Amino acid sequence: PPSWDRAPRQPPGLLLAPCRAFSNNKIQVELDESSGVAMMKFKSPPVNSLSLDFLTEFSISLEKLENNRACRGVIFTSAIPKIFSSGLDITEMCGKNLEHYSEFWRAVQEMWLRLYGSNMVTVAAVNGSSPAGGCLIALSCDYRIMAENPKFSIGLNEAQLGIVAPLWFKDTFVNVVGHRIAERSLQLGSLYPAPEALKLGLVDELVPEEKLLEKASAVMARWLALPDHARQLTKSMMRKAVLDRLVAHREEDIKYFINFISKESIQKSLHMYMEMLKKKK
């Protein structure tokens, strides 16, 4: 809807609190109704992995904001130091039954469809490492700002775990960095340190960590200076084909995921990866 249609709805005589917070277990949401900007902070220790619970909360939080006419933009960041999100929770994909895999994958799809297709301005303030599904969240936003720290890396590194980034992960990646960089990066499962991620266009800018949220707010203000309807229609035009492709093949995509993830060889490599992570701890 056009921007003038976005006045906060309120009963007469009730003063709105300038900042509304609704927190779930794993995601903290604050909405500043005067600026129309919400902040979604991931707080699912130790590494904000995208579990079924996290994905469900993510989609519900986003839907609530999408339905609140006072909200025009969302900044995504992490409440956990050094990590934005470690990506899909491997325990959800290991040694579970087919119903579970199906439910999990539907939640992954839902998260991406909502975020990539969102009417709101979405800014990722990447304040830590962001592999795999964490990278997908950032890629799905309108703008990506990353903390200027060479120790933080970002990328779709699925190939390193012996799994394959799905078609729509790939499409989202190609739309950001172009075909050649995406092809090479996906085959090698590359993770890029922040300075390299900037060179490749995987992130839009780097800022010192302590200035990250301030910068995200400034970028948001610049995007919100435009009339909503023109920006929303343009975004939809740019992204519709990729979204439609998944919507049309959702069940097929779930079946493909279940067949792939339940293969013995894939389960073995995921188990090995989990063992390696335990040793690292």
Salt bridges, closest charged atoms under 4 A:
ASP5 OD1 - ARG69 NH2 2.87
GLU33 OE2 - ARG20 NH1 2.83
GLU63 OE2 - ARG114 NH2 3.47
GLU92 OE1 - HIS100 NE2 2.54
GLU110 OE2 - ARG114 NE 3.37
GLU110 OE1 - ARG250 NH2 3.10
ASP142 OD2 - LYS235 NZ 3.03
ASP142 OD1 - ARG239 NH2 3.61
ASP171 OD1 - LYS170 NZ 2.70
ASP171 OD2 - ARG245 NH1 3.05
GLU183 OE1 - ARG180 NH1 3.75
GLU205 OE1 - LYS215 NZ 3.36
ASP228 OD2 - ARG6 NE 3.86
ASP228 OD1 - ARG72 NH2 2.93
ASP228 OD1 - ARG231 NH2 3.75
ASP244 OD2 - LYS240 NZ 2.55
GLU251 OE1 - ARG106 NH2 3.04
GLU252 OE1 - HIS249 ND1 3.06
GLU275 OE2 - LYS278 NZ 3.51
